[in-house]
Amino acid sequence: MMPRHFAAGDLERLVEEARPYALAGKVATYIPELARGKPGTLSVAVMDSKGVPLSGGDTEVRFTMQSISKVVSLSLALDELGEDAVFRKVGMEPTADPFNSVMRLEMVRSHRPQNPLINAGAIVVDSLLQHGDPGKAFGAVRDLARRMTGNPGLKENPAVYLSEKRTGDRNRSLAYFLKSVGTIDSEVETVLDVYFRQCSLEVTVSDLAVLAATLAMDGFNPKTGEEVLPASVCRIIRALMTTCGLYDGSGAFAVRVGLPAKSGVGGGIVATVPGYMGVAVCGPALDHQGNSIAGIALLERLSASYGLRVL
């Protein structure tokens, strides 16, 4: 079934309907710079297959990609190294544990992260991109993010990067454990520098809608007209977004919203309607699983009202 068309003012109305949900959430504080986020802000943007943009809410707000950047680094690894090389090092199964859990790594005999969209898995993916130069590795991730968003000026937020680097001890514990059991070979701080910098890439909700549309259109960016990624890579990314994209909240999201999606603790969520459009929301107030509470409410309304769900 084809999604229904949006009418003028629809997105603004849906934003205002979902905005009160932010009162039940809290902004992330374990990265001090993220604590500056305004919990009541909420925005949505859509990019359709023809490159037509729509948006509503507080669209001028800039925020960092955080874990949404994992779909970029994973896309790069799959494109450069191939599916077999990536999934020898990291699994593709969902997890019921928090996104930064250490426990599961110790319990699994292979010490392989369950999927590439949790922190441990993303750190392993970044280790595969190392070529002896973390600057080149991050540059490759940033450049792909620029092509996927259609924003050639996309860059990191230095304050968020430094804040993540100073307070990233949980990620260091994950990385050093992975190093100790031989899952990663590169130097830990070198890998983590790439990870912290990619998480600090600064975007708008409209940038992320283009990224989502690129994934929805099998690698074709409808804003720029560029073929950015192979269709095979995008299909893998959408599958993992469906099962793992909202951490231990992925199952509930699949039932409630019915779209492949990926969240970040900066408040962003990208969602794809394969073959039709990309959608992005941002609301910094998070639920206990680290997902935008008002953003999920907004996506649920959008999906139900316009027949977007594909699951």
C-alpha positions as CSV (number, residue, x, y, z in Angstrom):
1,M,0.0,0.0,0.0
2,M,1.4,3.4,-1.0
3,P,1.7,6.0,1.8
4,R,-0.8,8.8,1.9
5,H,0.4,12.3,0.9
6,F,1.1,14.9,3.5
7,A,-1.1,18.1,3.5
8,A,0.1,21.5,4.5
9,G,0.5,21.9,8.2
10,D,0.3,18.2,9.0
11,L,3.8,17.9,10.3
12,E,3.4,21.0,12.6
13,R,0.2,19.5,14.0
14,L,1.8,16.1,14.7
15,V,4.7,17.8,16.4
16,E,2.5,19.7,18.8
17,E,0.5,16.5,19.5
18,A,3.6,14.7,20.5
19,R,5.5,17.5,22.2
20,P,3.9,16.9,25.7
21,Y,5.5,13.4,25.8
22,A,8.9,15.1,26.3
23,L,7.8,15.9,29.9
24,A,8.3,12.2,30.8
25,G,11.9,12.1,29.5
26,K,15.3,13.5,30.4
27,V,18.2,14.7,28.3
28,A,21.4,12.6,28.4
29,T,23.8,13.9,31.1
30,Y,26.5,11.3,31.1
31,I,28.1,13.2,28.2
32,P,28.1,16.7,29.8
33,E,27.7,18.7,26.6
34,L,24.5,16.8,25.8
35,A,23.0,18.0,29.1
36,R,22.7,21.5,27.3
37,G,19.9,20.1,25.2
38,K,16.4,21.7,25.6
39,P,14.1,18.8,26.5
40,G,11.0,20.5,25.2
41,T,12.2,20.9,21.6
42,L,10.9,18.6,18.9
43,S,11.2,18.5,15.1
44,V,10.5,16.3,12.1
45,A,11.6,16.3,8.5
46,V,10.7,14.2,5.5
47,M,12.5,13.7,2.2
48,D,10.6,11.8,-0.5
49,S,11.9,9.8,-3.4
50,K,11.8,12.8,-5.7
51,G,13.8,15.0,-3.4
52,V,10.9,17.0,-2.1
53,P,11.5,18.1,1.6
54,L,8.9,18.8,4.3
55,S,9.5,19.7,7.9
56,G,7.9,20.9,11.1
57,G,8.7,22.0,14.6
58,D,12.0,23.3,15.9
59,T,13.9,22.5,12.7
60,E,16.6,25.1,13.3
61,V,18.0,23.1,16.3
62,R,21.4,21.5,15.6
63,F,22.4,18.4,17.4
64,T,24.9,15.6,17.2
65,M,24.4,12.2,15.4
66,Q,25.6,10.1,18.3
67,S,24.7,6.5,17.6
68,I,22.9,7.3,14.3
69,S,26.5,7.7,13.0
70,K,26.8,3.9,13.4
71,V,24.8,3.3,10.3
72,V,27.4,5.4,8.4
73,S,30.5,3.7,9.7
74,L,28.8,0.3,9.2
75,S,27.8,1.2,5.6
76,L,31.4,2.2,4.9
77,A,32.8,-1.0,6.3
78,L,30.3,-3.2,4.4
79,D,31.1,-1.3,1.2
80,E,34.9,-1.3,1.6
81,L,35.4,-4.7,3.2
82,G,32.4,-6.8,2.4
83,E,29.7,-8.6,4.4
84,D,31.9,-11.6,5.4
85,A,34.8,-9.6,6.8
86,V,32.5,-7.4,8.9
87,F,30.3,-10.2,10.3
88,R,33.3,-12.4,11.2
89,K,34.0,-9.8,13.9
90,V,30.5,-8.7,15.0
91,G,27.2,-10.5,15.1
92,M,23.8,-9.5,13.7
93,E,21.4,-10.4,16.5
94,P,19.3,-8.1,18.6
95,T,20.1,-7.6,22.3
96,A,18.0,-7.2,25.4
97,D,20.8,-5.4,27.1
98,P,21.6,-1.6,27.3
99,F,23.5,-0.2,24.4
100,N,26.7,0.2,26.5
101,S,26.6,-3.1,28.3
102,V,29.8,-4.9,29.2
103,M,28.2,-8.0,30.7
104,R,27.2,-9.7,27.4
105,L,30.7,-9.5,26.0
106,E,32.0,-11.5,28.9
107,M,29.3,-14.1,28.8
108,V,29.5,-15.0,25.1
109,R,32.3,-17.4,24.4
110,S,33.3,-15.7,21.1
111,H,33.5,-12.3,22.9
112,R,31.9,-11.0,19.7
113,P,29.5,-8.1,20.1
114,Q,25.9,-9.1,19.3
115,N,25.4,-6.5,16.6
116,P,27.1,-3.5,15.1
117,L,24.6,-0.9,16.3
118,I,25.5,-1.3,20.0
119,N,28.5,0.6,21.3
120,A,30.8,-2.5,21.4
121,G,29.8,-3.5,17.9
122,A,30.4,0.0,16.5
123,I,33.8,0.1,18.2
124,V,34.7,-3.2,16.4
125,V,33.5,-1.8,13.1
126,D,35.6,1.3,13.5
127,S,38.6,-0.9,14.3
128,L,38.1,-2.5,10.9
129,L,38.4,0.9,9.2
130,Q,41.8,1.6,10.7
131,H,44.7,2.0,8.3
132,G,47.3,3.2,10.7
133,D,45.8,6.7,10.6
134,P,42.7,7.6,12.7
135,G,42.4,10.9,10.8
136,K,41.9,9.1,7.5
137,A,39.4,6.6,9.1
138,F,37.3,9.4,10.6
139,G,37.6,11.4,7.3
140,A,36.2,8.5,5.4
141,V,33.2,8.2,7.8
142,R,32.6,12.0,7.7
143,D,32.8,12.1,3.9
144,L,30.3,9.3,3.6
145,A,28.0,11.1,6.1
146,R,28.3,14.2,3.9
147,R,27.3,12.3,0.8
148,M,24.4,10.5,2.6
149,T,23.0,13.7,4.0
150,G,23.8,15.8,0.9
151,N,25.5,18.3,3.2
152,P,29.1,18.9,2.1
153,G,29.8,21.1,5.1
154,L,28.9,18.5,7.7
155,K,31.5,18.5,10.5
156,E,32.0,17.5,14.1
157,N,31.1,19.6,17.1
158,P,34.4,20.1,18.9
159,A,32.9,20.6,22.4
160,V,30.8,17.4,22.2
161,Y,33.8,15.5,20.8
162,L,36.0,16.6,23.8
163,S,33.2,16.0,26.2
164,E,32.8,12.4,24.9
165,K,36.5,11.8,25.0
166,R,36.9,13.0,28.6
167,T,34.0,11.0,29.9
168,G,34.0,7.9,27.7
169,D,35.3,5.5,30.3
170,R,32.5,2.9,29.7
171,N,33.4,2.9,26.0
172,R,37.1,2.5,27.0
173,S,36.2,-0.5,29.2
174,L,34.4,-2.1,26.2
175,A,37.3,-1.4,23.9
176,Y,40.0,-2.6,26.2
177,F,38.1,-5.8,26.9
178,L,37.7,-6.3,23.1
179,K,41.4,-5.7,22.7
180,S,42.3,-8.1,25.6
181,V,40.4,-11.0,23.9
182,G,41.7,-10.3,20.4
183,T,38.4,-9.1,18.9
184,I,40.1,-5.8,17.9
185,D,43.8,-5.5,16.9
186,S,44.2,-1.7,16.7
187,E,45.2,0.6,19.5
188,V,42.3,1.3,21.7
189,E,42.6,5.1,21.9
190,T,43.1,5.3,18.1
191,V,39.8,3.4,17.5
192,L,37.9,5.4,20.2
193,D,39.1,8.7,18.6
194,V,37.2,7.8,15.4
195,Y,34.2,6.6,17.4
196,F,34.0,9.8,19.5
197,R,34.4,12.1,16.5
198,Q,31.8,10.3,14.4
199,C,29.3,10.5,17.3
200,S,30.0,14.3,17.5
201,L,29.0,15.0,13.8
202,E,26.5,17.9,14.0
203,V,23.4,17.8,11.9
204,T,19.9,19.2,11.6
205,V,16.7,17.1,11.4
206,S,16.6,17.9,7.6
207,D,20.1,16.5,7.1
208,L,19.0,13.2,8.7
209,A,15.9,13.0,6.6
210,V,18.1,13.0,3.5
211,L,20.3,10.3,5.1
212,A,17.2,8.2,5.8
213,A,15.9,8.7,2.3
214,T,19.3,7.6,0.8
215,L,18.9,4.3,2.8
216,A,15.3,4.0,1.8
217,M,16.1,4.4,-1.9
218,D,18.8,1.7,-1.9
219,G,21.7,4.1,-1.8
220,F,20.4,6.8,-4.2
221,N,20.4,10.3,-2.6
222,P,17.2,12.0,-3.9
223,K,18.6,15.4,-2.9
224,T,21.8,15.3,-4.8
225,G,21.0,12.6,-7.4
226,E,24.1,10.6,-6.4
227,E,24.3,6.9,-6.1
228,V,26.1,6.8,-2.7
229,L,25.9,3.1,-1.7
230,P,25.1,-0.3,-3.2
231,A,21.6,-1.5,-2.7
232,S,22.9,-4.6,-1.0
233,V,24.5,-2.5,1.7
234,C,21.3,-0.5,2.3
235,R,19.3,-3.7,2.6
236,I,21.6,-5.0,5.4
237,I,21.5,-1.6,7.1
238,R,17.6,-1.5,7.1
239,A,17.4,-5.1,8.3
240,L,19.7,-4.3,11.3
241,M,17.8,-1.0,12.0
242,T,14.6,-3.1,12.2
243,T,16.0,-5.6,14.7
244,C,18.6,-3.5,16.6
245,G,18.2,0.2,15.8
246,L,16.6,1.2,19.1
247,Y,18.7,-1.0,21.3
248,D,16.6,-3.0,23.8
249,G,13.5,-1.0,22.7
250,S,13.7,-2.2,19.1
251,G,11.0,-4.8,19.3
252,A,8.4,-2.4,20.9
253,F,9.3,0.2,18.2
254,A,8.8,-2.3,15.4
255,V,5.4,-3.2,16.8
256,R,4.3,0.4,17.5
257,V,5.8,2.2,14.5
258,G,6.6,-0.5,12.0
259,L,9.6,1.1,10.3
260,P,13.4,0.4,10.2
261,A,14.9,3.0,12.4
262,K,18.1,4.1,14.3
263,S,18.2,6.3,17.3
264,G,20.9,8.4,19.0
265,V,21.2,9.8,22.6
266,G,21.3,13.3,21.1
267,G,17.6,12.8,20.6
268,G,17.6,12.0,16.8
269,I,15.9,9.1,15.2
270,V,16.0,8.2,11.5
271,A,13.4,6.0,9.9
272,T,13.0,4.6,6.4
273,V,10.0,3.8,4.2
274,P,11.8,1.7,1.6
275,G,11.2,2.9,-1.9
276,Y,9.3,6.0,-0.8
277,M,10.9,8.3,1.8
278,G,13.2,9.0,4.7
279,V,11.9,10.5,8.0
280,A,13.9,12.0,10.8
281,V,12.8,13.4,14.2
282,C,14.7,15.0,17.0
283,G,13.6,15.4,20.6
284,P,16.4,15.5,23.3
285,A,14.3,14.1,26.1
286,L,15.0,10.4,26.3
287,D,13.3,7.4,27.7
288,H,15.1,4.9,30.0
289,Q,16.4,3.0,27.0
290,G,18.1,6.1,25.5
291,N,15.5,6.8,22.8
292,S,13.7,10.1,22.1
293,I,10.4,9.7,24.0
294,A,8.5,12.4,22.1
295,G,10.3,11.4,18.9
296,I,8.9,7.9,19.1
297,A,5.4,9.3,19.9
298,L,5.7,11.5,16.8
299,L,6.8,8.7,14.5
300,E,4.0,6.5,15.8
301,R,1.4,9.1,14.9
302,L,3.1,9.8,11.5
303,S,3.2,6.1,10.7
304,A,-0.4,5.4,11.7
305,S,-1.9,8.5,10.1
306,Y,-0.2,8.1,6.7
307,G,0.1,4.4,6.3
308,L,3.9,4.4,6.4
309,R,4.5,1.1,8.3
310,V,6.2,-1.7,6.4
311,L,6.4,-4.3,9.2
